[in-house]
Every structure is written in C-alpha cells, then in structure tokens.
Amino acid sequence: MERVPILKIGNILLVSIQVDMSDQTAVALQEDLAERIVATGCHGVIIDITALDIVDSFVGRMLSTIASISRVLDAETVVVGMRPAVAITLVELGLSLNGIRTALNVERGMELIAIDRADDDHDDPDDDLVPEPTASP
Amino acid sequence: MTSGVDLGRPQTQSVGSDEDVVRVRQLVRTVAVAVRLSLVDQTKVVTAASELARNTLVYGGGGTVEVTAIDNGRRPGIRIVFADSGPGIADLDLALTDGYTTGGGLGLGLSGARRLVDEFDVQTAPGQGTRITITKWSR
C-alpha cells in the first residue's frame, strides 16, 4: 500500500496528495496525520488536493474526519487546491464537506492558519507567524 | 492516455480489492477522455464509477465492472456496468435515499452517483446480486 508523505514546514504539516489513493491509503493518512500532529505539536494542517482529479464520498469523508481529529488535537485543517470540476462534482454528489476550511492555494491556506493562531493568542498583531502558545492563557 | 485500451470492445475490470477500485477509476477516465467528454463530465462519471465500484466491493462482495465506449449515432458516450453476485438490494427506493446507509458510509454512493450521470439503471433482487448500468453522453 502506498503512503502519502507528510511534510513539516515551520509550525504547519503539509500533505500534498499526489496519487490516486486507495481507501486503505486514505485511512492510513488519517492515522499518520494524527500521530504527526501530536509528535510535532503543529497547529496547522494543510492538505493540498491540486493533483486529485476526483474527490468521492470516501475521500470527502476522510477530509472531514481529518479536520475533526485535528481540531481535537488543537490543530486547524485547511484543504487547498480543489479543482473547479471537482468542486462542481462534489456539490452534485451531495457532499458538503462540513467543518472543512478551504483556501485556493497553499499560500492562502498558510495565511488562514496564521490568522487563526494570532486570534487565539489574544489578537496580538505581532503574532502573525504562528507563535508557540504561551505557558498559561 | 488510450494506449493499451482497445475502444472497439468493452473493457472489463474485476473488483476484489481497494486497488481494483483505483483501477476502475483509471479505466473509466481513459475511456471518458477517448469519447471526448468535457472535463467536468469526465470528473462526474469517474466519481460516480468510484462510488459504484466501491459498492460492488463492499456490499456485493466483489464483482466486475465493464466499460464501453458507445455511440447513439448523434453523439458518443460511455456506458459502465457494475455487476456482483452479492445479497442484492431489498428496498431499492430506500437505498436510493440520500443519507441512507447500511455500511457506515455517508449514504451518498448510490443516490449521488445517480445524480452525476445521464442514465442510471438498477437490476437487483434479494439473493440475486446487483447490476447497475450508468451512461454519460458527450455534450
């Protein structure tokens, strides 16, 4: 079974899905990501689906599940790079991707995560580079 | 993209594993491109095929998928038949309801796939297996 690599860039985990995933590969990615979030303490996950030419209900559910798992582990997930034809098909299929944040590309996804963390840290305008959380709130 | 695929005859892919579902997607895409479906229609029919091939595997216990390039004299299209010898579908109307599932999925496979194609036909009965035929025409 193929495994999808997970890259750490600063405080963000980047997953760029480059293969037509089997269902097993998708489930393995969920588990690998959960472990990497805890191991690295990253606060953001970006899933780049630019290379995916379809997202069916299984992969859609995987994306929703990853977003939920990340949230429980104090990380925000942003799905980026969805192709227009994939978006049209997803909506017609009936998948709403509830709870998933999206951005058009990786750069905007990173901005979104940075803004989120800044908000969490009491709107400190200097904290736009995803700071480590302070010892106590 | 069409290398190795003879479009003059139906292409058959057995479905017995996750990897076979991936192969079905690739075969359907190859034929959809060859019959000149638009990018959006290619995406729709490949997505529908992915849902139905997974159903063949998960609910039908495996089976076969047959993909054929067709032409009705006015326009080309793609026809795909998903056949299994599984338990069949007892209540087809219920199975075609959005959100209904017996397998722990989202319940969008059958109903969603029907929305993504031009023609959708199901032949099934308890104990008789299931045969689903879908067609997408080039516009």
Interface residues (C-beta under 8 A of the other chain):
Chain A: D20 M21 S22 D23 Q24 T25 D53 I54 V55 D56 S57 F58 G60 R61 R83 P84 A85 V86 I88 T89 E92 L93 G94 L95
Chain B: D18 E19 V21 V22 R25 Q26 R29 L39 V40 Q42 T43 K44 V46 T47 S50 E51 R54 D98 G105 L106 L108 G109 S111 G112 A113 R115 L116
